[in-house]
Amino acid sequence: MLDGLRQFIADIVAPNADPDFAFDDTGYLLAATALLVHVVSLDGEPSAIEKRKLHSLIESRFKLDPGTADHLIASATRAEGEAVDLYRFTSVIMRSVNEEGRLRIIEMMWELVYADGQVSEFEDNVVWRAADLLGISSRDRIDLKHRVAGRQPVSSEGAPKAEDAAL
């Protein structure tokens, strides 16, 4: 009877919640994806390039098929829209993911920041805050930023883009 009451309350609070990707203390994939969705949403509506990069990262890094990745991204987008801060997601990741995995999440965040070829102060700041909450050192965060920036295409003149040159 108590389980029935819990389900009834859950249905009222979140009638369209997806039980496969419910946000809880074990949902580190959802938490990581919500961080990534937050990054691509910082400068407004994500561009087509950012959306493709997000899908590509989720599929390849989490080893998901396209349909499952779409489902996860939709659930993460809802969770991210309801969140008031990054701690909701980083705390789950801290309890569930080792340092190597947390480093990969920060690297994925940098890949999304660089996806559109423009690095905003907001994006840089969010990665810094997330890395700090995930226990990633400043040195590692900056090393990952430089590594990802170094993989970016160069401009037609053969020099790195202005954002990359400032690194």
Secondary structure, 3 states (H helix, E strand, C coil): CHHHHHHHHHHHHCCCCCHHHCCCCCCHHHHHHHHHHHHHHCCCCCCHHHHHHHHHHHHHHCCCCHHHHHHHHHHHHHHHHHCCCCHHHHHHHHHHCCHHHHHHHHHHHHHHHHHCCCCCHHHHHHHHHHHHHCCCCHHHHHHHHHHHHHCCCCCCCCCCCHHHHCC
